[in-house]
């Protein structure tokens, strides 16, 4: 199953890369990269760092009912997880972050993984709004409309499910228990244990104040990342409205929810380019922008993750074999 998923991801990335470079004037692309103003990349990196810090503060809020951690500690684990996502297939960095959370703070890695699922639901909902706003302003194309429709419907349903679980945890747990009773005895015990630990990470986001705070931090973090995209756009002289970069941010990051290679290479660049072209930028210039933008987002995080892993006395070989521990809650990875 894992190999099939990896091959599907490789196929999706290869298709998107082929579409990215189809009918692109390579001389225009190379000229656009040569004309870049590199000083604009410094504020881009600062804005990216600010975005990650806000995202870490949000995770600390989500995970607080499970374990109280500082924003600094959350940022360290988050960057390691993101870095692992950039080098490992199937977004394995989420599992890496969960296991390292358990290693530092105890509890269950599966519960920590569930809090990351909560993050992803809020991320998807906010990014879908960003993309919908870009489409509402008159920016449209077939792939963008399909992405907006699928993402909007999917993450809206997940958000409603999360809200239901947060508001009525006991009935939802009871429903899951009734479903699990249909499974064989040995398997049922195992699934019940897993479901309890996983649901423990989904339930903590409860109450209007918590939901409002998480939504505000989510929106703020992605707005800062969109500002990073704006700075990279200024380096290329795109002269787009700052609001246009919300659509680019939404499309590029929603696209990597689909199976792809490590780091979302292929879908990210293709959909970032699609929005940029739809906003009136020439295809070669838009392609160069998308390629450099992804490098700005990926490479610094990967390097920071390597440094933090070294401080954890771990290496990529350890991460390659990392899985959620099947043992009791609190067991060391």
Secondary structure, DSSP 4 states (H G I P E B T S, - for coil): -HHHHHHHHHHHHHHHHHHHHTT--HHHHHHHHHT--TTHHHHHHHHHHHHHHHHHHHHHHHHTTT----HHHHHHHHHHHHHHHHHSSTTTHHHHHHHHHHHHH-S-HHHHHHHHHHHHHHHHHHHHHHHHHHHHTT---HHHHHHHHHHHHHHHHHHHHHHHHHH-HHHHHHHHHHHHTTS-HHHHHHHHHHHHHHHHHHHT--SHHHHHHHHHHHHHHHHHHHHHHHHHHHHTT----TTHHHHHHHHHHHHTTSS-SGGGTTHHHHHHHHHHHHTT--HHHHHHHHHHHHHHHHHHHHHHHHHHHHHTT--HHHHHT-----SSTT---
